[in-house]
Amino acid sequence: MVVAAAYFRYGTNNLPGAAKAELIGCSVASVAYKLGNLHSYVTGQGSLDQGSAQMRSVVAQLRRAGDRDRERLADEAYRRRSR
């Protein structure tokens, strides 16, 4: 949820490295890979355009949400991750 919300916030999978590392507390490469998967799924381009069931669910939820709701959902997910 946190990574997908950042993807929709920035409108691209090209986030600065520091922003990627801060998102979920794992390696920059891991977040970059997830952003690439999201981009492929959202745009229908690339070899990873199917995505996992969880990714499809999160993308559908975020597409329906407005900007404020996306931020709220991302904040809630970030807090859950930090516990």
RAMOZI-V324266 format. One record per helix or strand. SS is the DSSP state (alpha for helix, beta for strand). FROM is the first residue (numbers start at 0). TO is the last residue. If there is no record, write none. Layout:
SS:FROM:TO / SS:FROM:TO
This chain:
alpha:1:9 / alpha:16:23 / alpha:27:42 / alpha:52:63 / alpha:66:81
